Every structure is written in C-alpha cells, then in structure tokens.
Amino acid sequence: MNWFERLRHKEGGFFYRVRGSAMHLAMHALLHIRLLIRWIVLSVLVGCVLGVIGAAFVECISLGTKFRQTHWWCYLLMPAGGLLIVFLYRITHDKHDRGTNMVIASLRSEAELPVQMAPLIFISTIITHFVGGSAGREGAALQLGGSIGDLLGRGIHLRDKDRRTLILSGMSAAFSSIFRTPTAAAIFAMEVSNVGTMHYAALVPAVIASLTASYVAGQLGFPLAAYQITDVPAMTPLNGVKTVLLGIFCAALSILFCIILHRTEHLMKHYCKNPYLRIAGASGILLLLGLILRTDAFFGIGADTIGRAIGGEADWYAFLLKMLFTALTLGGGFKGGEIVPSFFVGATFGCLFGHVAGLSPSLCASVGMVAIFCGVTNCPLASLFISAELFGMACVPYCLLVIAVSYLLSGYYGLYREQRFYVSKFSDEVIHHKTRK
C-alpha cells in the first residue's frame, strides 16, 4: 500500500473525516483517474511492442508461404522442419509445452508463463508454415501476447492480479496486430477463458492495447482484414430458416472438429511416445496425402481457398480434408493455431450449403466462418464483432442468428482444454464445467 492509500485508510486521518463530503468524492475520482492513466501507459506500451512483433511475425509467415508456393521442394523439408521444432522445445526444457492452454490457465493463476514461450512459438510457427503444415496463426498470437504481457508485468513488479490483466492485454494486442480485427481481438481476449463471464476489469487495457497494436501494424503496411460478400439477400422468414439450419450443421461440425483434433493428438501421443518419431510420421502422412490428392490447397493457412469460398466456389470435400490435415499437423507436434483452419472449414462448408440450399453461397461461406469460430471457441460476442469487421454490417443479422444457434448447440466442446464454462448454455445456472475432449 502506497502513501496515498495509507493516508486514505488511516482512521482519524483527513480522508476519514471528510467521508461523504465533496473532497472525499474528488479524491475517490482522483484515485480512479490515476488508475486509468497507469493502464493507458502500460497498454500503449504493450500495444506498441506487440504491434511491431505481430507485424514482423505476419511478414515472416507471408514470405515463407510465398517462397514455399513457388518452390515445391519446400514440402520435402517437412520432416526436417518438424524435427527442428521438437529439438528447439527440448533443448529449452519446454518439451511439455501446453501452448495456448497454458496462457488461458495463467489467467486463473494456475500456471506461470515461461520466458522462452514467445521466441519458441514465433520461430516454430514460421517453420510450420514454411514447410506447409496446416495450421493457423492465432495460437502463436495468444502465446506471444500472453508471454510478453507476463514478462512486462513481472519486470515492473505488478501485483498478480494486475499482471494477469497485462497478460490478457497482451493477448488482445497480439491477436489484433496479426489479424487486424481490433474490436474482436479485445472482446475475444476477455471472453475466451471463462465462458459465461468476462474479465471486464481488463476492458480499458485490453481495448487500448488492441487499438494501439492495430494502429502500429497499420503504420507498418498491414491493412485491416476485410472480405467482400458478393450477394446479401434480404432477411426473409425462409432465409431465416435456412440460416438456422446452417447454424445446426455448423454446431455439429464444430463438435466434430474439436473431437478430431483432441482424439488425433491423444492417439498419436499414445501410440508413438517419441516426439521425434511422431512428428516425422505425421509429416510422412501429410506428404503422402498431398501426393495422392495432387493439390497443396490443404497445406498452410489456406487463405486462397477461403477467398474463393467467399467468392462462391469450393470443393464439396474441402472442409473434411482440412480438418484431417490440421489434426495431423497439430497432433504430430507442429505449432500454430486452430482458428484459421476453422475459418477454412466454415467457409468451404458454408459455400457448399449455400449452393444446396439455394441461398447466396458467398453469404453462407461468410456466415459459416463465424459459426464455426463461435462453435469451437464458445465466444459469441467476439464472433459477432469479427463478422462485422471482416464482412461489414450488411450480413450481421445472418451472423447473429447463426452464432446464437451454433453457440447453443455446440455444447461444452471447445478447442482449449483450459477453457471453463461458468454458466450453463441451456439454463440460468452456474455450473463450473470443464471443456469436453
């Protein structure tokens, strides 16, 4: 407790005598303004640092992906890249890395984030994308942001509660700089760890850190994320029914995706305990599948396929194969995230649904993206904000409806094992439920 707080709480002191007076109210406001200024300074610092790191991260992944797409032999380096990733984690004594789950657990004081987490996930995710692993970037974003936020918090000796707030702000800033969706990034960071409750105490630092990081990334030449939907029909009762049906299918697909990811990882670790053999075996299977299919559409992020799906074109089997490729990549030991693959799954399935149901395939691909995102993350507010940032306000009524259905029917499944459900999805009841695997 500093001198100001001691003076305020001292019985018989000045503030005790003026309790209830205008002076007391003024000092009360002063304390909050002081708190606001402190969080503004810390949040801007976090946002600037992670804005630069996030931009560098995206640029490295982009350069690696472009090089791989023009040099087919990079795929043959997948086993070597996988072995290098395992080696890096073992020599840094982080062989039991829990990735994003560790960051989420740290928000409940259940884990401390190792200093080496940020450089390890930065390097290993770039390697994964360079050799063609089917993974996203958000896992790296959350780990980068959480680790750096924790490091800054410990460096300036913040209290544990304030340090956790800075971890959350770092997650928000990193997500914002990498995806360029600043509003959704702030909400997602506050919403993801405890479903049904939000870290509203972190609202100011998360928002400021997110906006700052997005601004810095923009100044470094990275535009805001946006897609153009070719056709948004009017919301009629028939279109509403079709949207609800799409939400039902997306909820089932979200559950299937989570089960495939978790079960594949469990089986691969159970039957192949050596991490070097496991990641080499996963690389061999992925290369064999690519050779059989004679396509590289399911390697890497798959941004081109997502763009084509929103344009109204997608292969009917694309969402199934993407789930398989992602499960083998992450289950085998490569690093990255699951959210961009979930966008791929949602966009391609939504496009297929639109053709079958007679509803705009472009709209259904966009709606499918946010529906699967909501189903696997259990973050309806972040899903709604990300739909507005990616696709504009015209499709928000469709997205709102499908998000509601997907959130309800996806149950207690999710990507992150450390995510906790504090409020039931089906009734007004406190449950403290763990994520199903």
PyMOL commands that set and color helices and strands:
alter all, ss='L'
color gray80, all
select helices_A, chain A and resi 3-9+14-17+22-70+72-91+100-106+117-131+138-155+160-179+182-191+200-219+237-271+275-293+303-310+318-332+339-357+361-377+380-391+393-409
alter helices_A, ss='H'
color red, helices_A
select strands_A, chain A and resi 194-195+420-423+430-434
alter strands_A, ss='S'
color yellow, strands_A
deselect
rebuild
show_as cartoon
